[in-house]
Amino acid sequence: MALGKSKPVADLQRALRDVRIAHAERNDGVVELREAEQARLELLAEALEGVFDDLPQDNEQLLLGVLPGQPPRFWVDATSFVMMARDKRHYQFAKDTRLGRTVLAESVSVDAIADAVTRYVAERIVEREQLIEADWLAQTIRKRRNGAAPSRPGGENQAVIWGLSGFGLGMIAGMFLLVAYAWFMAG
């Protein structure tokens, strides 16, 4: 019986070793896939280097860089990024919104995704410029309105006084009319 018990222990140890080797090989494959994803995203970053150079210096909303994570992503801004699809060959340019994730572009071509990202960046820059222009225009209009109709000191208080005076005079006139009506009806 001693021999019977020693054999399963040896089999268990061999099975544990085999399982550990299989896990290590699988983990190596996962690490290689992650490294491949990272390398593909870095190729995209290289394709976009000219875009990085042309960005306005004061534009802080665009991130444009590969950041580590699971899965690795090339972040364009706080909500838009490029990641590798499940097959690890297709690039997916996606945007997270309140309504969920939207895929803006998908391709195996680095150039096609770089063009999509460049177009997206250009749209964000133009939107930002329009927002700044609209804000400037609103401030200018406010300043002109304030400057075109200069208010006299106490002008708002005077308007309230005139309004109350008119209301009071209307009430007095109404009382006189009511008394006059009652006088003629009684008489």
For each residue, the residues with C-beta under 8 A, 3 or more apart:
1: 4 5
2: 5 6
3: 6 7
4: 1 7 8
5: 1 2 8 9
6: 2 3 9 10
7: 3 4 10 11
8: 4 5 11 12
9: 5 6 12 13
10: 6 7 13 14
11: 7 8 14 15
12: 8 9 15 16
13: 9 10 16 17
14: 10 11 17 18
15: 11 12 18 19
16: 12 13 19 20
17: 13 14 20 21
18: 14 15 21 22
19: 15 16 22 23
20: 16 17 23 24
21: 17 18 24 25
22: 18 19 25 26
23: 19 20 26 27
24: 20 21 27 28
25: 21 22 28 29
26: 22 23 29 30
27: 23 24 30 31
28: 24 25 31 32
29: 25 26 32 33
30: 26 27 33 34
31: 27 28 34 35
32: 28 29 35 36
33: 29 30 36 37 88
34: 30 31 37 38 71 72
35: 31 32 38 39
36: 32 33 39 40 88
37: 33 34 40 41 71 72 83 84 88
38: 34 35 41 42 66 72
39: 35 36 42 43
40: 36 37 43 44 84 88 91 110
41: 37 38 44 45 66 72 73 74 82 83 84
42: 38 39 45 46 66
43: 39 40 46 47 110
44: 40 41 47 48 74 82 91 110 113 114 117
45: 41 42 48 49 64 65 66 74
46: 42 43 49
47: 43 44 110 111 114
48: 44 45 51 52 64 114 117 118
49: 45 46 52 53
50: 53 54
51: 48 54 55 64 114 117 118 121
52: 48 49 55 64
53: 49 50
54: 50 51
55: 51 52 59 62 64 121 125
56: 59 125
57:
58:
59: 55 56 62 125 128
60:
61: 77 78 124 128
62: 55 59 76 77 121 124
63: 67 75 76 77 78
64: 45 48 51 52 55 74 75 76 121
65: 45 74 75
66: 38 41 42 45 72 73 74 75
67: 63 72 73 75
68: 72
69: 72 73
70:
71: 34 37 83 84
72: 34 37 38 41 66 67 68 69 83 84
73: 41 66 67 69 81 82 83
74: 41 44 45 64 65 66 81 82 83
75: 63 64 65 66 67 78 80 81
76: 62 63 64 80 81 82 93 117 120 121
77: 61 62 63 80 124
78: 61 63 75
79: 95 96 97
80: 75 76 77 93 94 95 96 104 120
81: 73 74 75 76 93 94
82: 41 44 73 74 76 91 92 93 94 113 117
83: 37 41 71 72 73 74 91 92 94
84: 37 40 41 71 72 88 89 90 91 92
85: 88 89 90 91 92 106
86:
87: 90
88: 33 36 37 40 84 85
89: 84 85 108
90: 84 85 87 106 107 108
91: 40 44 82 83 84 85 105 106 107 108 109 110 112 113
92: 82 83 84 85 103 105 106
93: 76 80 81 82 103 104 105 106 113 116 117 120
94: 80 81 82 83 101 102 103 104
95: 79 80 101 102 104
96: 79 80 100 101
97: 79 100 101 102
98:
99: 102
100: 96 97
101: 94 95 96 97
102: 94 95 97 99
103: 92 93 94 106
104: 80 93 94 95 116 120
105: 91 92 93 112 113 116
106: 85 90 91 92 93 103
107: 90 91 112 113 116
108: 89 90 91
109: 91 112 113
110: 40 43 44 47 91 113 114
111: 47 114 115
112: 91 105 107 109 115 116
113: 44 82 91 93 105 107 109 110 116 117
114: 44 47 48 51 110 111 117 118
115: 111 112 118 119
116: 93 104 105 107 112 113 119 120
117: 44 48 51 76 82 93 113 114 120 121
118: 48 51 114 115 121 122
119: 115 116 122 123
120: 76 80 93 104 116 117 123 124
121: 51 55 62 64 76 117 118 124 125
122: 118 119 125 126
123: 119 120 126 127
124: 61 62 77 120 121 127 128
125: 55 56 59 121 122 128 129
126: 122 123 129 130
127: 123 124 130 131
128: 59 61 124 125 131 132
129: 125 126 132 133
130: 126 127 133 134
131: 127 128 134 135
132: 128 129 135 136
133: 129 130 136 137
134: 130 131 137 138
135: 131 132 138 139
136: 132 133 139 140
137: 133 134 140 141
138: 134 135 141 142
139: 135 136 142 143
140: 136 137 143 144
141: 137 138 144 145
142: 138 139 145 146
143: 139 140 146 147
144: 140 141 147 148
145: 141 142 148 149
146: 142 143 149
147: 143 144 150
148: 144 145
149: 145 146
150: 147
151: 155 156
152: 155 158
153:
154: 157 158
155: 151 152 158 159
156: 151 159 160
157: 154 160 161
158: 152 154 155 161 162
159: 155 156 162 163
160: 156 157 163 164
161: 157 158 164 165
162: 158 159 165 166
163: 159 160 166 167
164: 160 161 167 168
165: 161 162 168 169
166: 162 163 169 170
167: 163 164 170 171
168: 164 165 171 172
169: 165 166 172 173
170: 166 167 173 174
171: 167 168 174 175
172: 168 169 175 176
173: 169 170 176 177
174: 170 171 177 178
175: 171 172 178 179
176: 172 173 179 180
177: 173 174 180 181
178: 174 175 181 182
179: 175 176 182 183
180: 176 177 183 184
181: 177 178 184 185
182: 178 179 185 186
183: 179 180 186 187
184: 180 181 187
185: 181 182
186: 182 183
187: 183 184
